[in-house]
Amino acid sequence: MISVKILKIENVEPVGVDNLDEFIQGLNNVLGHPIETINKVDPNFDGYYLLPIGFTIPEDGNGSVKENINEKVFLLSVINSNIPRILEECRPAGLTNWALFFRAGTAVIGKTEVIDKVSPREEDENIWYEDLGYDQYIPILQDGTYETVAKSILSYLQAYDNYINKCV
């Protein structure tokens, strides 16, 4: 299983990350141990960061939010109107949108190349953020629990990690 940590950026309190505590408890249950929470990216960490973002925009005045979002960061609970901007400017590993996260939804917005490897696509099916190289899919059907949300995110990140490591 891949390594993950919760990233909470110093002096930035994410607003609108409903049910974060429930998600962390579900993630702990899936991992079998408490997840580590940090507030600074470690360049030597060989895993992925889960960053609760909510209504926070990538630029917070001093750049600390935007500079912490990259291909090793998966964003939790991004407000829908910020998704295109974040995908374009920050190029994260993937994200969940706010409307689904607070309902324990399991949909993931991730790199199209990764999704193509793990999920069959119908011929006429639209790609959500095609011009940005991202799409949405549901790795695991929703059951209303944050354990399943955690499993969905982890399964995507595992596929993403496999894809990234084959491309290097």
N, C-alpha and C positions, 0 to 999 in steps of 0.2 A: 504494500500500500504506500502511496505517496505521502510525503510529509506536508503538513499544513500548520499554519499559525494564524491567529487572529491579529490583524494589524489595526491598532487604534492610534492615529496620528496625534501627537502632543498638541494641545491647545485647539483641537478641532473636534467638536462634539457633533456627531452625525445626528441630524434631526430627521425624523420620519423612518427610522429603522425599527419599525414595529416588530415586536416579538423576537428581538435579538437574543435575549436571555433564554427563551425557549429553544431557539435555533442552536445556541451554544450547548445547552443541555442535551439536545438531540445529537449534536456532533460528538460530544463527549461519550454518549451512549454507544454510538457507532464505532468510535475509535477505541473505546474500552479504557480510556484515560482522559484526564482533563487536558483540554487544548491550551497551549501556551499563548498568552496575549502579550504582544510587544508593541512598542510605539516608534520603532525605527527599522527600516529595511536593513538586513544584514546581507552584504554581497556574497558572503560565503555560504549562506543557507541554500541547500540543494532541494528546496521544496517550493511551495506556493503559499502566498498570503491571501487570506480572506479579509477584505477591507469593507466594513460597513460604511456606506456612503449616504444613503437616503437622499435628502434634498440638497446636500452639499454639492457645490459646483467645483469643478477641478481647480479653479483658481480661487484661492482664499485670501489674496492680498500679499502673501509672502511666498507663494509658490509651493508650500509644503504639501498640499494635497496632490497637485499635478505631478510633482517630482517623485511622488511615491506610487504612482500608477504606471505600470509597465506590463510586459509579457509574463511576469511572474506573479501578477496580482489578479485575483478574481474578486469582483465587486459585488457586494450584497445590497439588495434593495435600492436600486437606482431609480429615481423618479423618471417616468417615461419620457418627459420632455427633454431630459438631459442625456438620454441614451445616445442619439446620433453624435452629439458634440463630444461626448466622452470616447466613443469608439474612434472617431476621427482624430482627435487630439492626443489621446493617451494610449490607444492600442492595447487594452488589457487582455489577459488570458481569456476572460469571459465575464459574464455578469448575470444576475437575476434582476428582474424588474420589480419595482416597489409593489405594484398592484397584485402581483402573484406572490411575492415573498410574504406579505403580511397574512395571506390566506393559506400559507404552507403549500404553495404551488411548486411544482418540480421542473418547470420550464427553465431552460438555460439558453442564453444568447452567447454563442461561441463562434470560433473561427469556422468558416464554411468548409475548409479543407478537412478539418477534424470531424465535423458533423457528417460530411460525405462518406467518411471511412466507417462510421459506426451506426448510421441511420439511413435506411433506404428512403429515397425521395421519389415522390410521384412525378410523372413526366411534366405536368403543367403546374406543379407546386411552386408558389412564389418563394423567393429567398428574401427574407425580411430586410436585411441591410446589405444587399448584394454589392452595391457600389463601395461599401466600406470593408467587404470581405468577411462579414458576419451573418449568421442566420440564427433562428430559434428552433429548438427541438425539445422534446420531453424524453430524457433518458429513462425515467421510471415514472409510471403513472402516479398521480397524486392520491394520497390516502388521508390527508389532513394532519399528518404528523411531521414534526421537524426532523425526526430520524430519517424519513424518506427524502426530505429536502436535502439533508446532508449527504445521503447516499447518492442522490442525483448529481449533486455538485462534485463529489469525489469521483464518481464514475466518469464524468466529463473531463475532469482534471487528469485522470489517469490516461484517458484517450489522448488528451492534449499533450501530456508529457511524452507518451509513446511517439506521437507525431513529431514533436519538436526534436526529440533525440534521434530520430531517423533522418531528419533534415540537416542535422549538424555534421 
